[in-house]
């Protein structure tokens, strides 16, 4: 896990981790930023320093393929085949948080979720 919003494309023609711009790249960046700006730790861009000390996401967002290449991912498939604008929101560095930590996750993401819904 991590704390970031990633957006299409998750794959590129070369199969390497480089920026893979979709035709709607500007819209995807706007959607991703609308979420990350409301989550202070996410927006700062270095959420998992203990686990991934060299990982940095400017403003808490990243192009999926630039982060790591995922051929055949659902995010890209939905965009290309159904015109669905989908982003992937990573909510934390711990993939399976303990149940008692869930209220903290809610508080960290409540405003982000509301802002994201306003984008509709």
Secondary structure, DSSP 4 states (H G I P E B T S, - for coil): --EEEEES-S--TT-SSS----TTHHHHHHHHHHHHTT-HHHHHS-TTTTT-TT---GGGEEEHHHH---TT-HHHHHHHHH----EEEEE-SSSS--GGGHHHHHHHHHHHHHHHHHT-
